[in-house]
């Protein structure tokens, strides 16, 4: 029978505090009160906790390497994030190992294991679409490896994160469509277990409600790739009351929608307006040019790396997890009607 080794997560659960609080108490961090430190020490004795030798080795021996996991390296947004990560890491004297999960939960687990085996000082990760379990992420936390989520984060894991204001970005996009006269606005949405997809959908709904428009569930369709958009667009436009605008969860879905509209004989934006979300290179070469929400990927990557390096060096002012929210901008081009 496998014997369960007590971890700092078990201690944190018993005391009702965060894992980071226990970790800093064990390091005698000045941000932790003497009373909390004593409670942690008492629980360590009671539960007979012994630090994991491998984890200690990882923490005590610096490699000056940061592990980074992205869903897709070729995606414009993630390539922008990578540029920000690389700039901040090199400036601080760190090397970066990049891994691609290819939107696969299994690949993501393999990536994490490779990073652990390489004894990286910390990890930056944006979750894959297929990730719905987080044991491999908790393994990092339990071993006291600094971790920062960027863009796609997990609410179940209490750690630092740098995210986009997806709700506001979606709200502003749909609000703009309404101001230009659109009234039946469809949303091509991403998987709702991903926080970014959920918040973009909530922003879409909130903009409709704020403007007194009815939310029509038939106009909300799961569709978040170029290929899916080619099929879904035809289905949506074949309905008795087709939309007069479509807000998509990302740019590639918007491009698939735009191309399909043109092949069906629709004029964009005269007949229908289309808005994306990313502001990648593709949005500047479509015909017409794509109106989209800019996510500022470079800034996200840079901020996430700066937070991670501070955690590695134990220089963060707060022991509690930090959440940085990067604001978006609506970039109006030619795929939408003018105000």
URPE-V217339 format. One record per run of one state. SS is the DSSP state (alpha for helix, beta for strand, coil for the rest). FROM is the first residue (numbers start at 1). TO is the last residue. Records with the same first field share a line. If there is no record, write none. Layout:
SS = FROM-TO  FROM-TO
//
This chain:
coil = 1-7  16-18  27-33  48-52  61-64  71-75  92-94  101-104  118-121  126-134  143-145  151-159  165-165  180-184  190-194  211-216  223-225  238-244  249-250  264-272  276-277  279-280  285-290  295-296  313-322  327-328  332-339
alpha = 8-15  19-26  34-47  53-60  76-91  105-117  135-142  166-179  195-210  217-219  226-237  251-263  281-284  297-312
beta = 65-70  95-100  122-125  146-150  160-164  185-189  220-222  245-248  273-275  278-278  291-294  323-326  329-331
//
